């Protein structure tokens, strides 16, 4: 399957608002190719949008509630190996009772990068993914220190985007 076809399949599973934001960032030639493949999927009767793809298995309860009830230590362990931009996006979805203490314990440079990223709220599909995956990982009893090679929140997102760059 070509890179454009793979990208169209992924885009077809996104909410229309998220799909439009992503398409707007691409060159006109890529937009045209992707729009043609998206139209083909619609004509073939494939259901689109976030309800058409299997969601991340949520943790017990509302993901927002799971994160709100979490303590500082498990959250620190969860986010220790994550990029500052991703931590900031998760913080932007708060308010979280542990957020101020988490930021206070970060080195100054990381704290500034996290706060800069927190100034922009993530797109709805990304926000939903971040909340559900973080809550699931917390519910799975994240260890006090992240295990080497542990899968982060960013890897599944990169797997979606990587085909678009080929």
ZIQUI-V465757 format. One record per pair of residues at least 12 apart in sequence whose ideal C-beta (glycine too) atoms are under 6 Angstrom apart, sorted by the first residue. I is the first residue (numbers start at 0). J is the second residue. Records with the same first field share a line. If there is no record, write none. Layout:
# ZIQUI-V465757
I->J  J
This chain:
# ZIQUI-V465757
2->162  165
3->32
4->36
5->162
6->162  163
7->33  36  37
9->159
11->37  40  47
12->51  52
13->124
14->48  49  123  124
17->122  124
20->122
55->131  132
57->131
58->134  135  138
62->130  131  134
63->130
65->134  137
66->134
69->137
71->97  100
73->137  141
74->97
76->141  143  145
77->136  141
79->145
80->145  151
81->151  152
83->109  112  113  116
84->116
85->152  153
86->113
87->113  116  117
88->116  121
89->129
90->117
91->117  120
92->126
132->152
